Amino acid sequence: MDSQVEGFLNLLGEAERAGGRILHELTEQASSLELREMLKKVGHDEGYYAGELAAHVRRLGGTPSTKTGDFVEKVRAVADFRGRLDLLNRGQRWVIRKIEENVPVVNDDHLKAFLAVMAEGHRVNIGALEDALKKGLA
């Protein structure tokens, strides 16, 4: 497996695990049931993406990372709940940007297709959280 692609996939996996962990915490802190359900769904997506990234690394002959990114601590450091949600969306945008930057070096069609779906899933989740914030659910 190409070491650049392996590093990229592992970086994304670590970020997804961090996102999943922080989403679990934010879900418990949400005051509205609608926001809680939406955050639970986004957290589920993060876990799914982390697992699929690890599976792709293994399939391509690499070693998946088991680390969790430092994003958890960055979000916990934000004082207010809405600020934590805003940072969460910035993290989602970072994932999309990393995918877009790295897809050109990916030579595996299955992985490219997965990354396209993953980026789109993040776009959908960003929109859902922005809508929730506009509705005043946070």
DSSP file (Angstrom, degrees, kcal/mol; ACC not computed):
  #  RESIDUE AA STRUCTURE BP1 BP2  ACC     N-H-->O    O-->H-N    N-H-->O    O-->H-N    TCO  KAPPA ALPHA  PHI   PSI    X-CA   Y-CA   Z-CA
    1    1 A M              0   0    0      0, 0.0     2,-0.2     0, 0.0    60,-0.1   0.000 360.0 360.0 360.0 138.2    0.0    0.0    0.0
    2    2 A D     >  -     0   0    0      1,-0.1     4,-2.5    58,-0.0     5,-0.2  -0.433 360.0-139.4 -61.2 128.5    1.2    3.5   -0.9
    3    3 A S  H  > S+     0   0    0      1,-0.2     4,-2.5     2,-0.2     5,-0.2   0.820 100.0  55.3 -66.2 -31.2    2.4    5.1    2.4
    4    4 A Q  H  > S+     0   0    0      2,-0.2     4,-2.2     1,-0.2    -1,-0.2   0.929 111.5  43.5 -66.4 -44.0    0.9    8.5    1.5
    5    5 A V  H  > S+     0   0    0      2,-0.2     4,-2.9     1,-0.2     5,-0.2   0.913 113.5  51.7 -67.4 -42.1   -2.5    7.0    1.0
    6    6 A E  H  X S+     0   0    0     -4,-2.5     4,-2.5     1,-0.2     5,-0.2   0.929 111.5  47.2 -60.1 -45.3   -2.2    4.9    4.1
    7    7 A G  H  X S+     0   0    0     -4,-2.5     4,-2.3     2,-0.2    -1,-0.2   0.906 112.8  49.3 -62.6 -41.9   -1.2    8.0    6.2
    8    8 A F  H  X S+     0   0    0     -4,-2.2     4,-2.4     2,-0.2    -2,-0.2   0.934 112.6  46.5 -62.1 -48.2   -4.1    9.9    4.7
    9    9 A L  H  X S+     0   0    0     -4,-2.9     4,-2.5     1,-0.2    -2,-0.2   0.897 113.6  48.8 -64.4 -39.7   -6.7    7.2    5.4
   10   10 A N  H  X S+     0   0    0     -4,-2.5     4,-2.5    -5,-0.2    -1,-0.2   0.882 109.1  52.8 -68.0 -37.0   -5.4    6.7    9.0
   11   11 A L  H  X S+     0   0    0     -4,-2.3     4,-2.1     2,-0.2    -2,-0.2   0.931 111.5  46.5 -61.0 -45.3   -5.5   10.4    9.6
   12   12 A L  H  X S+     0   0    0     -4,-2.4     4,-2.7     2,-0.2    -2,-0.2   0.912 111.0  52.4 -62.7 -42.1   -9.1   10.5    8.5
   13   13 A G  H  X S+     0   0    0     -4,-2.5     4,-2.3     1,-0.2    -2,-0.2   0.908 109.3  49.0 -60.8 -42.2   -9.9    7.4   10.6
   14   14 A E  H  X S+     0   0    0     -4,-2.5    55,-2.3     1,-0.2     4,-2.0   0.894 112.3  49.0 -63.8 -39.8   -8.4    9.1   13.7
   15   15 A A  H  X S+     0   0    0     -4,-2.1     4,-2.7     2,-0.2    -2,-0.2   0.896 110.3  50.6 -66.8 -40.2  -10.5   12.2   13.0
   16   16 A E  H  X S+     0   0    0     -4,-2.7     4,-2.7     2,-0.2    -2,-0.2   0.898 109.3  50.5 -65.9 -39.9  -13.7   10.2   12.5
   17   17 A R  H  X S+     0   0    0     -4,-2.3     4,-2.3     2,-0.2    -1,-0.2   0.914 111.7  48.7 -62.8 -41.3  -13.1    8.4   15.8
   18   18 A A  H  X S+     0   0    0     -4,-2.0     4,-2.6     2,-0.2     5,-0.3   0.932 111.4  49.8 -62.9 -44.9  -12.6   11.8   17.5
   19   19 A G  H  X S+     0   0    0     -4,-2.7     4,-2.5     1,-0.2    -2,-0.2   0.914 110.6  49.9 -59.4 -43.5  -15.8   13.1   15.9
   20   20 A G  H  X S+     0   0    0     -4,-2.7     4,-1.8     2,-0.2    -1,-0.2   0.908 111.3  48.6 -61.6 -42.8  -17.7   10.0   17.1
   21   21 A R  H  X S+     0   0    0     -4,-2.3     4,-1.6     1,-0.2    -2,-0.2   0.935 114.3  44.4 -64.7 -46.2  -16.5   10.4   20.6
   22   22 A I  H  X S+     0   0    0     -4,-2.6     4,-2.8     1,-0.2    -1,-0.2   0.862 110.1  55.9 -70.0 -33.1  -17.3   14.1   20.8
   23   23 A L  H  X S+     0   0    0     -4,-2.5     4,-2.6    -5,-0.3    -1,-0.2   0.875 103.2  55.4 -65.2 -35.6  -20.7   13.6   19.2
   24   24 A H  H  X S+     0   0    0     -4,-1.8     4,-1.5     2,-0.2    -1,-0.2   0.933 111.5  44.4 -59.4 -45.2  -21.5   11.0   21.9
   25   25 A E  H  X S+     0   0    0     -4,-1.6     4,-1.1     1,-0.2    -2,-0.2   0.925 113.8  48.8 -65.7 -44.8  -20.8   13.7   24.5
   26   26 A L  H  X S+     0   0    0     -4,-2.8     4,-1.2     1,-0.2     3,-0.3   0.867 106.0  57.9 -65.1 -35.8  -22.7   16.4   22.6
   27   27 A T  H >< S+     0   0    0     -4,-2.6     3,-0.6     1,-0.2    -1,-0.2   0.915 105.9  49.6 -59.0 -43.3  -25.7   14.2   22.1
   28   28 A E  H 3< S+     0   0    0     -4,-1.5    -1,-0.2     1,-0.2    -2,-0.2   0.786 112.4  48.7 -66.3 -26.6  -26.0   13.8   25.9
   29   29 A Q  H 3< S+     0   0    0     -4,-1.1    -1,-0.2    -3,-0.3    -2,-0.2   0.615  83.7 113.2 -89.0 -13.6  -25.7   17.6   26.3
   30   30 A A    <<  -     0   0    0     -4,-1.2   108,-0.1    -3,-0.6    -3,-0.0  -0.337  52.9-157.3 -65.5 137.3  -28.4   18.5   23.7
   31   31 A S  S    S+     0   0    0    106,-0.3     2,-0.4    -2,-0.0    -1,-0.1   0.748  71.7  63.2 -89.2 -24.3  -31.5   20.0   25.2
   32   32 A S  S  > S-     0   0    0    105,-0.5     4,-2.3     1,-0.1     5,-0.1  -0.793  74.4-137.1-104.0 146.6  -33.9   19.2   22.4
   33   33 A L  H  > S+     0   0    0     -2,-0.4     4,-2.5     2,-0.2     5,-0.2   0.869 105.2  55.4 -64.5 -36.8  -34.9   15.7   21.3
   34   34 A E  H  > S+     0   0    0      2,-0.2     4,-2.1     1,-0.2    -1,-0.2   0.929 110.5  44.0 -63.9 -45.0  -34.7   16.7   17.7
   35   35 A L  H  > S+     0   0    0      1,-0.2     4,-2.8     2,-0.2     5,-0.2   0.900 111.8  54.6 -65.6 -39.8  -31.1   17.9   18.1
   36   36 A R  H  X S+     0   0    0     -4,-2.3     4,-2.1     1,-0.2    -2,-0.2   0.923 110.0  45.9 -59.8 -44.9  -30.2   14.8   20.1
   37   37 A E  H  X S+     0   0    0     -4,-2.5     4,-2.0     2,-0.2    -1,-0.2   0.892 112.7  50.4 -66.3 -39.5  -31.5   12.5   17.4
   38   38 A M  H  X S+     0   0    0     -4,-2.1     4,-2.2     2,-0.2    -2,-0.2   0.928 111.8  47.2 -64.9 -44.2  -29.7   14.4   14.7
   39   39 A L  H  X S+     0   0    0     -4,-2.8     4,-2.6     1,-0.2    -1,-0.2   0.866 109.5  54.4 -65.3 -35.8  -26.4   14.3   16.6
   40   40 A K  H  X S+     0   0    0     -4,-2.1     4,-2.1    -5,-0.2    -1,-0.2   0.908 108.9  48.6 -62.7 -41.3  -26.8   10.6   17.3
   41   41 A K  H  X S+     0   0    0     -4,-2.0     4,-2.1     2,-0.2    -2,-0.2   0.913 111.6  48.7 -65.0 -43.9  -27.2   10.0   13.5
   42   42 A V  H  X S+     0   0    0     -4,-2.2     4,-2.2     1,-0.2    -2,-0.2   0.907 110.8  51.5 -63.7 -41.1  -24.1   12.1   12.8
   43   43 A G  H  X S+     0   0    0     -4,-2.6     4,-2.0     1,-0.2    -1,-0.2   0.880 107.4  52.8 -62.0 -38.5  -22.2   10.2   15.4
   44   44 A H  H  X S+     0   0    0     -4,-2.1     4,-2.4     1,-0.2    -1,-0.2   0.920 107.9  51.4 -61.6 -43.7  -23.3    6.9   13.9
   45   45 A D  H  X S+     0   0    0     -4,-2.1     4,-2.9     1,-0.2     5,-0.2   0.914 106.9  53.5 -59.4 -43.6  -22.0    8.1   10.5
   46   46 A E  H  X S+     0   0    0     -4,-2.2     4,-2.3     1,-0.2    -1,-0.2   0.915 110.1  47.3 -59.3 -43.8  -18.6    9.0   12.1
   47   47 A G  H  X S+     0   0    0     -4,-2.0     4,-2.1     2,-0.2    -1,-0.2   0.904 111.8  50.5 -64.0 -41.7  -18.3    5.5   13.5
   48   48 A Y  H  X S+     0   0    0     -4,-2.4     4,-2.5     2,-0.2    -2,-0.2   0.938 111.3  47.6 -60.9 -48.0  -19.3    3.9   10.2
   49   49 A Y  H  X S+     0   0    0     -4,-2.9     4,-2.6     1,-0.2     5,-0.2   0.903 110.0  52.8 -63.2 -40.8  -16.7    6.0    8.3
   50   50 A A  H  X S+     0   0    0     -4,-2.3     4,-2.0    -5,-0.2    -1,-0.2   0.920 111.7  46.3 -60.3 -43.5  -14.0    5.1   10.8
   51   51 A G  H  X S+     0   0    0     -4,-2.1     4,-2.1     1,-0.2    -2,-0.2   0.903 113.0  48.4 -66.1 -41.8  -14.7    1.4   10.4
   52   52 A E  H  X S+     0   0    0     -4,-2.5     4,-2.3     2,-0.2    -2,-0.2   0.880 108.9  53.4 -67.9 -37.8  -14.8    1.6    6.6
   53   53 A L  H  X S+     0   0    0     -4,-2.6     4,-2.3     2,-0.2    -1,-0.2   0.930 109.9  48.1 -61.6 -44.3  -11.5    3.5    6.4
   54   54 A A  H  X S+     0   0    0     -4,-2.0     4,-2.4     1,-0.2    -2,-0.2   0.896 110.3  52.4 -62.1 -40.0   -9.8    0.9    8.5
   55   55 A A  H  X S+     0   0    0     -4,-2.1     4,-2.7     1,-0.2    -1,-0.2   0.895 109.1  49.4 -64.0 -39.7  -11.3   -1.9    6.3
   56   56 A H  H  X S+     0   0    0     -4,-2.3     4,-2.0     2,-0.2     6,-0.2   0.906 109.3  51.9 -66.1 -41.0   -9.9   -0.1    3.2
   57   57 A V  H  <>S+     0   0    0     -4,-2.3     5,-3.1     2,-0.2    -2,-0.2   0.945 113.5  44.3 -60.0 -47.3   -6.5    0.2    4.8
   58   58 A R  H ><5S+     0   0    0     -4,-2.4     3,-1.7     1,-0.2    -2,-0.2   0.927 111.4  53.2 -62.6 -45.1   -6.5   -3.5    5.6
   59   59 A R  H 3<5S+     0   0    0     -4,-2.7    -1,-0.2     1,-0.3    -2,-0.2   0.846 109.6  49.1 -59.9 -34.4   -7.8   -4.5    2.1
   60   60 A L  T 3<5S-     0   0    0     -4,-2.0    -1,-0.3    -5,-0.2    -2,-0.2   0.359 125.5-100.2 -90.4   6.1   -5.0   -2.5    0.5
   61   61 A G  T < 5S+     0   0    0     -3,-1.7    -3,-0.2     1,-0.3    -2,-0.1   0.600  82.0 119.8  92.6  12.0   -2.3   -4.1    2.6
   62   62 A G      < -     0   0    0     -5,-3.1    -1,-0.3    -6,-0.2   -59,-0.0  -0.336  65.2-107.3 -99.9-175.6   -1.8   -1.4    5.2
   63   63 A T        -     0   0    0     -2,-0.1     2,-0.1    -5,-0.0   -53,-0.1  -0.959  31.8-134.0-116.2 115.2   -2.1   -1.2    9.0
   64   64 A P        -     0   0    0      0, 0.0     2,-0.2     0, 0.0   -10,-0.1  -0.416  19.9-120.3 -70.7 142.3   -5.0    0.8   10.3
   65   65 A S        -     0   0    0     -2,-0.1   -11,-0.0     1,-0.1   -58,-0.0  -0.493  15.4-163.3 -74.2 148.0   -4.4    3.2   13.1
   66   66 A T        +     0   0    0     -2,-0.2    -1,-0.1     2,-0.1     2,-0.0   0.275  53.6 115.5-111.4   7.0   -6.3    2.7   16.3
   67   67 A K        -     0   0    0    -57,-0.0     2,-0.4     1,-0.0   -50,-0.2  -0.283  60.2-134.6 -74.7 160.8   -5.6    6.2   17.6
   68   68 A T        -     0   0    0    -51,-0.1   -53,-0.2   -52,-0.1   -54,-0.1  -0.975  28.3-115.3-115.0 132.1   -8.2    8.9   18.2
   69   69 A G    >   -     0   0    0    -55,-2.3     3,-0.9    -2,-0.4     4,-0.2  -0.084  22.1-111.3 -64.7 164.8   -7.4   12.4   17.0
   70   70 A D  T 3> S+     0   0    0      1,-0.2     4,-1.5     2,-0.1     3,-0.4   0.392  94.2  98.7 -79.3   3.4   -7.0   15.4   19.2
   71   71 A F  H 3> S+     0   0    0      1,-0.2     4,-2.4     2,-0.2     5,-0.2   0.813  72.1  66.4 -60.6 -31.0  -10.2   17.0   18.0
   72   72 A V  H <> S+     0   0    0     -3,-0.9     4,-2.4     1,-0.2    -1,-0.2   0.948 104.2  42.7 -55.8 -50.5  -12.0   15.7   21.1
   73   73 A E  H  > S+     0   0    0     -3,-0.4     4,-1.5     1,-0.2    -1,-0.2   0.852 110.7  56.4 -67.7 -34.5   -9.9   17.9   23.4
   74   74 A K  H  < S+     0   0    0     -4,-1.5     4,-0.4     2,-0.2    -1,-0.2   0.918 111.4  42.9 -63.0 -42.7  -10.3   20.9   21.0
   75   75 A V  H >< S+     0   0    0     -4,-2.4     3,-1.5     1,-0.2    -2,-0.2   0.914 111.1  54.5 -70.6 -42.0  -14.1   20.7   21.2
   76   76 A R  H 3< S+     0   0    0     -4,-2.4    -1,-0.2     1,-0.3    -2,-0.2   0.809 100.8  62.2 -60.1 -28.5  -14.1   20.1   24.9
   77   77 A A  T 3< S+     0   0    0     -4,-1.5     2,-0.4    -5,-0.2    -1,-0.3   0.642  80.6  97.5 -74.0 -14.3  -12.1   23.3   25.4
   78   78 A V    <   -     0   0    0     -3,-1.5     6,-0.1    -4,-0.4    -3,-0.0  -0.627  70.0-145.4 -79.0 131.1  -14.8   25.4   23.9
   79   79 A A  S    S+     0   0    0     -2,-0.4     2,-0.3     4,-0.1    -1,-0.1   0.885  72.1  51.5 -68.7 -42.8  -16.9   27.0   26.6
   80   80 A D  S  > S-     0   0    0      1,-0.1     4,-1.8     0, 0.0     5,-0.1  -0.684  76.0-126.5-106.9 155.1  -20.4   27.0   25.2
   81   81 A F  H  > S+     0   0    0     -2,-0.3     4,-2.1     1,-0.2     5,-0.2   0.905 110.1  50.5 -61.5 -46.1  -22.5   24.3   23.6
   82   82 A R  H  > S+     0   0    0      1,-0.2     4,-2.4     2,-0.2    -1,-0.2   0.891 108.7  53.2 -62.4 -38.6  -23.2   26.3   20.4
   83   83 A G  H  > S+     0   0    0      1,-0.2     4,-2.3     2,-0.2    -1,-0.2   0.870 107.0  52.2 -62.5 -37.3  -19.5   27.0   20.0
   84   84 A R  H  X S+     0   0    0     -4,-1.8     4,-2.1     2,-0.2    -1,-0.2   0.891 109.5  49.4 -66.0 -38.7  -18.8   23.3   20.3
   85   85 A L  H  X S+     0   0    0     -4,-2.1     4,-2.0     2,-0.2    -2,-0.2   0.896 109.6  51.4 -67.1 -39.1  -21.3   22.6   17.5
   86   86 A D  H  X S+     0   0    0     -4,-2.4     4,-1.9     1,-0.2    -2,-0.2   0.921 110.9  48.1 -62.1 -43.2  -19.7   25.3   15.3
   87   87 A L  H  X S+     0   0    0     -4,-2.3     4,-2.3     1,-0.2    -1,-0.2   0.874 106.8  57.5 -65.4 -36.7  -16.3   23.7   15.8
   88   88 A L  H  X S+     0   0    0     -4,-2.1     4,-2.0     1,-0.2    -1,-0.2   0.931 107.1  47.6 -57.6 -46.1  -17.8   20.3   15.0
   89   89 A N  H  X S+     0   0    0     -4,-2.0     4,-2.2     1,-0.2    -1,-0.2   0.868 108.4  54.2 -66.5 -35.4  -19.0   21.6   11.6
   90   90 A R  H  X S+     0   0    0     -4,-1.9     4,-2.0     1,-0.2    -1,-0.2   0.899 108.2  50.9 -62.9 -38.0  -15.5   23.1   11.0
   91   91 A G  H  X S+     0   0    0     -4,-2.3     4,-1.8     2,-0.2    -2,-0.2   0.884 107.6  52.2 -64.3 -38.5  -14.1   19.7   11.6
   92   92 A Q  H  X S+     0   0    0     -4,-2.0     4,-1.8     1,-0.2    -2,-0.2   0.897 109.4  49.7 -63.4 -40.1  -16.6   18.2    9.2
   93   93 A R  H  X S+     0   0    0     -4,-2.2     4,-2.6     1,-0.2    -2,-0.2   0.869 106.0  56.8 -66.3 -36.0  -15.4   20.7    6.6
   94   94 A W  H  X S+     0   0    0     -4,-2.0     4,-2.6     2,-0.2    -1,-0.2   0.908 105.3  51.6 -60.3 -42.8  -11.8   19.8    7.3
   95   95 A V  H  X S+     0   0    0     -4,-1.8     4,-2.4     2,-0.2    -1,-0.2   0.935 109.9  48.6 -60.7 -46.6  -12.6   16.2    6.4
   96   96 A I  H  X S+     0   0    0     -4,-1.8     4,-2.7     1,-0.2    -2,-0.2   0.932 111.8  49.6 -59.2 -45.7  -14.2   17.2    3.1
   97   97 A R  H  X S+     0   0    0     -4,-2.6     4,-2.3     1,-0.2    -1,-0.2   0.909 110.3  50.1 -60.9 -43.0  -11.2   19.4    2.3
   98   98 A K  H  X S+     0   0    0     -4,-2.6     4,-1.7     2,-0.2    -1,-0.2   0.896 111.1  49.5 -63.8 -39.9   -8.7   16.5    3.1
   99   99 A I  H  X S+     0   0    0     -4,-2.4     4,-2.3     1,-0.2     3,-0.2   0.955 111.7  48.0 -62.4 -49.4  -10.6   14.1    0.9
  100  100 A E  H  < S+     0   0    0     -4,-2.7    -2,-0.2     1,-0.2    -1,-0.2   0.868 112.9  49.0 -61.4 -36.5  -10.7   16.6   -2.0
  101  101 A E  H  < S+     0   0    0     -4,-2.3    -1,-0.2    -5,-0.2    -2,-0.2   0.828 119.5  36.6 -69.8 -32.2   -6.9   17.3   -1.6
  102  102 A N  H >< S+     0   0    0     -4,-1.7     3,-1.7    -3,-0.2     4,-0.4   0.650  89.9  86.2-101.8 -17.1   -6.0   13.6   -1.5
  103  103 A V  G >< S+     0   0    0     -4,-2.3     3,-1.8     1,-0.3    -1,-0.2   0.853  81.2  66.2 -55.0 -36.7   -8.4   11.8   -3.9
  104  104 A P  G 3  S+     0   0    0      0, 0.0    -1,-0.3     0, 0.0    -2,-0.1   0.777 101.4  48.7 -59.5 -23.8   -6.1   12.6   -6.9
  105  105 A V  G <  S+     0   0    0     -3,-1.7     2,-0.5    -4,-0.1    -2,-0.2   0.504  88.5 101.3 -92.6  -2.9   -3.4   10.3   -5.5
  106  106 A V    <   +     0   0    0     -3,-1.8    -3,-0.0    -4,-0.4     6,-0.0  -0.710  44.6 179.5 -84.8 125.2   -5.8    7.4   -4.8
  107  107 A N        +     0   0    0     -2,-0.5     2,-0.6     5,-0.0    -1,-0.1   0.399  53.0  94.6-104.2   0.6   -5.6    4.7   -7.5
  108  108 A D     >  -     0   0    0      1,-0.1     4,-2.5     2,-0.0     5,-0.2  -0.848  59.9-156.3-101.0 119.7   -8.2    2.3   -6.2
  109  109 A D  H  > S+     0   0    0     -2,-0.6     4,-2.3     1,-0.2     5,-0.2   0.863  93.5  53.1 -63.9 -37.5  -11.7    2.8   -7.6
  110  110 A H  H  > S+     0   0    0      2,-0.2     4,-2.2     1,-0.2    -1,-0.2   0.922 111.9  45.9 -63.8 -42.8  -13.5    1.3   -4.6
  111  111 A L  H  > S+     0   0    0      2,-0.2     4,-2.7     1,-0.2    -2,-0.2   0.909 111.1  52.1 -67.1 -42.0  -11.7    3.6   -2.3
  112  112 A K  H  X S+     0   0    0     -4,-2.5     4,-2.0     2,-0.2    -2,-0.2   0.916 110.5  48.9 -59.5 -42.8  -12.4    6.6   -4.5
  113  113 A A  H  X S+     0   0    0     -4,-2.3     4,-2.1     2,-0.2    -1,-0.2   0.922 111.8  48.8 -63.5 -44.1  -16.1    5.8   -4.6
  114  114 A F  H  X S+     0   0    0     -4,-2.2     4,-2.8     1,-0.2    -2,-0.2   0.927 110.4  50.9 -61.2 -45.0  -16.2    5.4   -0.8
  115  115 A L  H  X S+     0   0    0     -4,-2.7     4,-2.6     1,-0.2    -1,-0.2   0.864 108.2  52.5 -63.1 -36.3  -14.4    8.7   -0.3
  116  116 A A  H  X S+     0   0    0     -4,-2.0     4,-2.1     2,-0.2    -1,-0.2   0.923 112.2  45.3 -63.6 -43.7  -16.9   10.5   -2.6
  117  117 A V  H  X S+     0   0    0     -4,-2.1     4,-2.5     2,-0.2    -2,-0.2   0.898 112.6  51.8 -65.8 -40.7  -19.8    9.1   -0.5
  118  118 A M  H  X S+     0   0    0     -4,-2.8     4,-2.0     2,-0.2    -2,-0.2   0.918 109.6  48.7 -63.5 -44.3  -18.0   10.0    2.7
  119  119 A A  H  X S+     0   0    0     -4,-2.6     4,-2.0     1,-0.2    -1,-0.2   0.920 112.5  48.4 -61.9 -43.4  -17.5   13.6    1.6
  120  120 A E  H  X S+     0   0    0     -4,-2.1     4,-2.4     1,-0.2    -2,-0.2   0.895 108.2  54.6 -65.2 -39.0  -21.1   13.9    0.6
  121  121 A G  H  X S+     0   0    0     -4,-2.5     4,-2.2     1,-0.2    -1,-0.2   0.887 107.8  50.0 -59.9 -39.0  -22.3   12.4    3.9
  122  122 A H  H  X S+     0   0    0     -4,-2.0     4,-2.4     2,-0.2    -1,-0.2   0.889 108.4  52.5 -67.3 -38.4  -20.3   15.1    5.7
  123  123 A R  H  X S+     0   0    0     -4,-2.0     4,-2.3     2,-0.2    -2,-0.2   0.923 110.3  48.3 -61.7 -43.5  -21.9   17.8    3.5
  124  124 A V  H  X S+     0   0    0     -4,-2.4     4,-2.3     1,-0.2    -2,-0.2   0.919 112.0  48.9 -61.9 -44.2  -25.3   16.5    4.4
  125  125 A N  H  X S+     0   0    0     -4,-2.2     4,-2.2     2,-0.2    -1,-0.2   0.868 108.9  52.7 -67.5 -36.1  -24.5   16.4    8.1
  126  126 A I  H  X S+     0   0    0     -4,-2.4     4,-2.6     2,-0.2    -1,-0.2   0.943 110.8  48.2 -60.9 -47.1  -23.1   19.9    8.0
  127  127 A G  H  X S+     0   0    0     -4,-2.3     4,-2.5     1,-0.2    -2,-0.2   0.892 109.9  51.6 -61.0 -41.3  -26.3   21.1    6.5
  128  128 A A  H  X S+     0   0    0     -4,-2.3     4,-2.1     2,-0.2    -1,-0.2   0.907 112.1  45.8 -64.0 -41.6  -28.4   19.3    9.0
  129  129 A L  H  X S+     0   0    0     -4,-2.2     4,-2.3     2,-0.2    -2,-0.2   0.901 111.7  51.5 -69.9 -39.5  -26.5   20.9   11.9
  130  130 A E  H  X S+     0   0    0     -4,-2.6     4,-2.2     1,-0.2    -2,-0.2   0.911 110.4  49.8 -61.5 -41.5  -26.7   24.3   10.3
  131  131 A D  H  X S+     0   0    0     -4,-2.5     4,-2.0     2,-0.2    -2,-0.2   0.907 109.5  51.3 -62.5 -41.9  -30.5   23.9    9.9
  132  132 A A  H  <>S+     0   0    0     -4,-2.1     5,-2.5     1,-0.2     4,-0.4   0.899 110.2  48.9 -62.9 -40.1  -30.8   22.8   13.6
  133  133 A L  H ><5S+     0   0    0     -4,-2.3     3,-0.9     1,-0.2    -1,-0.2   0.891 109.5  51.9 -67.6 -38.4  -28.8   25.9   14.7
  134  134 A K  H 3<5S+     0   0    0     -4,-2.2    -1,-0.2     1,-0.3    -2,-0.2   0.857 107.1  53.7 -64.6 -34.5  -31.0   28.2   12.5
  135  135 A K  T 3<5S-     0   0    0     -4,-2.0    -1,-0.3    -5,-0.2    -2,-0.2   0.591 117.0-117.5 -74.5  -9.6  -34.1   26.7   14.1
  136  136 A G  T < 5 +     0   0    0     -3,-0.9    -3,-0.2    -4,-0.4    -2,-0.1   0.763  69.3 140.5  79.4  25.7  -32.7   27.5   17.5
  137  137 A L      <       0   0    0     -5,-2.5  -105,-0.5     1,-0.2  -106,-0.3   0.643 360.0 360.0 -76.3 -13.1  -32.4   23.9   18.7
  138  138 A A              0   0    0     -6,-0.4    -1,-0.2    -5,-0.2   -56,-0.2   0.404 360.0 360.0-113.0 360.0  -29.0   24.6   20.3
